[in-house]
Amino acid sequence: MRRWGCLTLAATLVLASPAPADPAPAGTARDRAAILAVVARMERAWNRGDFRGYMAGFRNPGVVFVSGGRFQDGWQGTLDHYVRDYGASPRTRGTLRFYDMTVEMLADDAAMLVGRYHLERPVRAAEGVNTRLFRKIDGRWVITLNHVSAHDVPSRPAAPVSAPPASAPAVRPGPPSN
């Protein structure tokens, strides 16, 4: 009987003891880097006119998009919108840049990214804030919820072209490289 009493006491102490501290908090630097890499691939895809590549960062078909105070029409509806409203030419697509991004790990398979963006276009340049819920699904980080708060801003005027010397051809400076 004494033996059972000792075992019971030992079990009670183990169960009542605080759990050891988790050696690594939810999410690692590797997860954060993977999430930021998703956004960087999306930016590059947009800027080369690859809207399907841009959309590869989102869960398909289960993503929820909120923009302009409305729910968008899922993954395919959002792709169709981008192709229809931005895809006619590099001028209508513009140049997209994401910046000031912070990633907060919520769990081993969930993170929230809040960041800013700027879309430079000759007409209707825009900037705003993205709030994105990322989930790690089948080992891959994808956006499952995307909320955009945007506003139009004046387009930046193109850099003036100075008159070149008579022997040199006129060269218009290209867009800044990222």
N, C-alpha and C positions, 0 to 999 in steps of 0.2 A: 504494500500500500504506500509505503514511504517513497518507493521508486516512482509510482504514478504521480504522487504529489509533487515531486521534483520536476517531472516532465511537464505537468500542468503549469507549474510556476514558470518554467523556462518558456513554454509556449506563450503564456500570457505576457511575459516581458518582451518577447520578440514581436508579438502582435501590437503591443502598446507603444513600442519604440517608434520615434519618428522615422520616416523613410529616409534613407541616405539621399543626400543632395544629388540631383542629376548632374553627371560630370560635364555634359554639354547641353546648354540651353536649346530649346526648340529652334531648329534652323541653324545652319552653319554658314560660314563665309562662302562656302562652295554653293549653297542654295541661293544666297543673295546674288552671287556672280552669275549663276545660271539664269535667274530671273532678269537681271539687267541685260544679259546676252540676248534673251528673247526680245526685249524691247529694242535693242540695237539692230537685230536682224529685221524687225518690223520697220524701223526707220529706213534702213537701206533699201528694203523691198519697195516701200512707198516711193522713195526718191528715184528709183529706176522704172517706176510705172508698173510694178508687179503687185497688183492688188491681191491676188490669190496668195502670194508669198507674205504679204502684210497680214492677211487674215489667218495665216498658219499659226500665229501667236495666240489665237482664241480657240476655246473649246468648240468643236464642231460636232453636232449641231447645237449643243446645250448652252451656249453663251447668252447672257442677258446684257443688252446694250441700252443705256439710258442717255439721251442727248436731246437738248432743246426742250427739256421738260416732258419728253415722251419716250415711251419704250419703242425701240426700233424693232424691225421685223426679223429677229434672229440672225444667225450666221449668214445664211444665203441672202436674205433681204439686205443686210448691211453690205455684203460684197456687191450686190446688184446696185445699191445706192452709190458706192464709191466709183464703180465703173461708169455708171450713167452720169453722175454729177462732177466727177473729177478726172475721168479718164480720157477726155477728148484730145488732150495735148499736154506737154510739159507745163505750159502756162496755166492751164486750168487745174492741173494736179498740184503745182507748186512744189516747194521744198519744205520738208517736214524736219523738225528738230525737237527731240525730247531732252529735257534737262531738269536740274534740281530734283532728282528722284531720290526718294527714301523708301526703303523696304523694311517693313516690320513683320517679323516672323510671328505667326499666330499659333502654329502647330508644326509638326514635322511635315505635314502635307498642305499647309495653308499659309499664305502671306498676303499682306496688303501693300501695294505700291501707291504712293501719292507723288505726282510729279507734274511738271509744267511742260507745255509744248508751244511751239510757234510754227505756223504754216504760212510761209511767205509766198504770196502770189501777186501778180500785177493788179488784180481786182479781187477784193474781199480777202485780204490777209486776215488771219485769225490767230488768236492765242488763248490759252486757258489752262485748266487744271484737269488732269485725269486721275481718277481714283479707281484702282483695279484690284480685284480680288483674284489672286492666283491660287490654283490648286495643283498639286502634284498628282497626276493621273498616269498610271502605267509608267512611272519613272520620269515623266516629262512635265515640266511646268507650263501651264496654259492659263490664260485669262478666262475666268468663268463669269465675271461681272465687270463691266466697264461703264463707268459713269463719267461723262464729259461735261464740264462747265466751260463754255467758250464765249468769247466776244470778238467782234470785228475790230481790227486796228488799221491805221493807215498803212498802206504798202510803203515799203522803203524805196525811195527813188533809186534807179540804177545809177551806178557811179558814172560821172561824166567822162566822156572820152576826150582826152586832150589831143590837139592837133599834132600828129607825128611829124618828125623831120621829113623833108621831101623824099629821101631815099628809103625810108622805112615804111612798110605796109601798116595800115591802121589795124590795130588789134583791140577788140573790145574785151575788157577783163571778164573772165568767167565767174560763175558763182563760187563762193568760198567753199573750200573742201572741208569735210568733217572728219 
